[in-house]
């Protein structure tokens, strides 16, 4: 069995156990993508879906140690709630205030966040190459929004507006990040008042995710031609929000790239080896039966 050193500890890559925790979790394509990646890398092991309801989250984290998981991804709704159960937080998780990746080093659990860096890499590569001076609207104020906002602020945008159903949560997030850039919070009802000057709209909520594909977080009739509309959801590849936006003359950016890149960063934390990004991307495209 081969061993790979990761952040100063050795990971037994001959029989690696990985997973993803969420509620719901049946819709996740992470197991398919990471299984293909492990096979491509020549690493034997398993990546399994873990349906964890909120009041069992603490038990689930302890099970990571007990069962010898090398690591897990963390998705909705546990990205913030999982933090107190971990032994340490990487700077990425501390700064963002949310965790999407856990690494188990001989029973010591460290939380990381690869959402933001994965998303920005995808957005710049596929839709908006230079975010300097951009005016950005982020819909949602949960764990994913925190990671996105933190990464975006490092790109020197002119402004970021966070809109949330509960305005207080958006205002709280904006206040927390206010020293890092021009960021404000509003309620969803206030979105029509700010859309005229927006360059990029980003949906960080789960509204429109499979199987509720007819739902949309915002009425695209409010959008203007030429703006970029981005959705973190990758299943379906084109949400109703993106379809409606395209019909309005907007440029659209789906969540597949972010999904692949954040997964690749996580896989590299667990194995210490470069992730096969194109294998991961093509696996998801094949799985969803479409093209980007």
PyMOL commands that set and color helices and strands:
alter all, ss='L'
color gray80, all
select helices_A, chain A and resi 30-41+54-67+83-85+91-96+115-126+143-153+167-180+188-193+195-197+220-222+240-247+256-271+277-288
alter helices_A, ss='H'
color red, helices_A
select strands_A, chain A and resi 3-6+9-12+16-22+45-51+71-74+88-89+101-105+108-112+135-139+159-164+183-187+200-203+228-231+251-253
alter strands_A, ss='S'
color yellow, strands_A
deselect
rebuild
show_as cartoon
